[in-house]
Amino acid sequence: MSAVLYQSIGDYVDSCETREAKIEAIQTIINKMLTAAAAGADTAHLNEYWLNDGQVQVKNIYRSMDQLMKGIETWEKLLNYYRQQGTGRVTRLVDSRNFPGC
């Protein structure tokens, strides 16, 4: 069985069927991007980033370290979105009259 080659990281995440699989894929992406950022910090030169786990290959080209770091921030926000889908958030509004002395 050969590796699947995706044209973008987004296509790779979209191919995941469950929320848990998407979370795992995004965590893998972030980890690989952080590794690429660390390698780029050593050389101050980063042209491309490869995600290759043996089954999936994704190639992405960045112009600068700033662009890579912004990409990491964006993926972290998306990761938090998928995590919050499973837990949900509830806001409870309470009238101030219920708190005597405030």
Secondary structure, DSSP 8 states (H G I E B T S, - for coil): ---EEESSHHHHHHT--SHHHHHHHHHHHHHHHHHHHHHHHHHT---EEEEE-SSEEEEEE-SSHHHHHHHHHHHHHHHHHHHHHHH--------GGGSTT-
